[in-house]
């Protein structure tokens, strides 16, 4: 009787690592074993983010280049482009707001369109007006929106100031004249001589030789001194003109009487509001003319660069108007 053969315990199945390590160096490994390695080690690795900020890849080395930088780069570029556009828009808006604040509160430029203020302001002068001098009204803001009535931080102009204001009959057109009459004054022209409160204003003729205008009319230049001592130069075409004799104008409270320095070539407060300026309400004042910044002769054009140099009047640059 034969004894049964002893039963042998089955050997443990070799692991994938053992199989791979025991294999002969020249023996190719199976596909199953190759695929098992990333799966076994992936759990111990941190996700790798692409350079484009995309979602993480389990193994960046096994991810194609186009997958790492394609759509993500496009999204990043698109986002960056949108951000740059928004920054440009914000910069432009802030610049416009700053310019608006400066224009409303501090300074505003104007170009002189006519000869009504000669010899002190010429057509083509580019002047700067201070906005704070007389306070602020709705006319201090572009397009004169009806945001409030009257003036805030109001200050009365001095007799002799050169003032920019809105024409009373339309509240839109910008005019520039000199303040001659204050509230309560009586203004009249008698035989080509300005009278304030019944007294003639002293003037001294300073023309050294005969000068004529473009129509061949004699031009007289004189230094005129207003009550209070303010002296400035005027020019006149001589007696017998339409505005050399006027009735008495009584300036009511809150209004001013304006005249041009070119006395016979100025439509001003001597002419009724229906056709001229009339009496100017304080609310219509925009500001005080401070300085001639630049000046060009008539005919200069923004669209003709040659005229910028051929028509320039450098002798008038930075002329103080106080």
Buried (B, 14 or more C-beta within 10 A) or exposed (E): EEEEEEEEEEEEEEEBEEBBEEEEEEEEEEEEBEEBEEEEEEEEEEEEBBEBEBEEBEEBEEEEEEEBBBEBBEEBEEEEEEEEEEEEEEEEEEEEEEEEEEBBEEBBEBEBEBBBBBBBBBBBBBBBBBBBBBBBBBBBBEEBEEEEEEBEEBEBBBBBBBBBBBBBBEEEEBBBBBBBBBBEBBBBBEEBBBBBEEEEBBBEEEEEEEEEBEEEEEBBBBEBBBBEEBEBBBBBBEEEBEBBBBEEBBBEEBBBBBBBBBBBBBBBBBBEEEEBBBBBBBBBBBBBBBBBBBBBEEEBEEEEEEBEEEBBBEEBBEBEBE
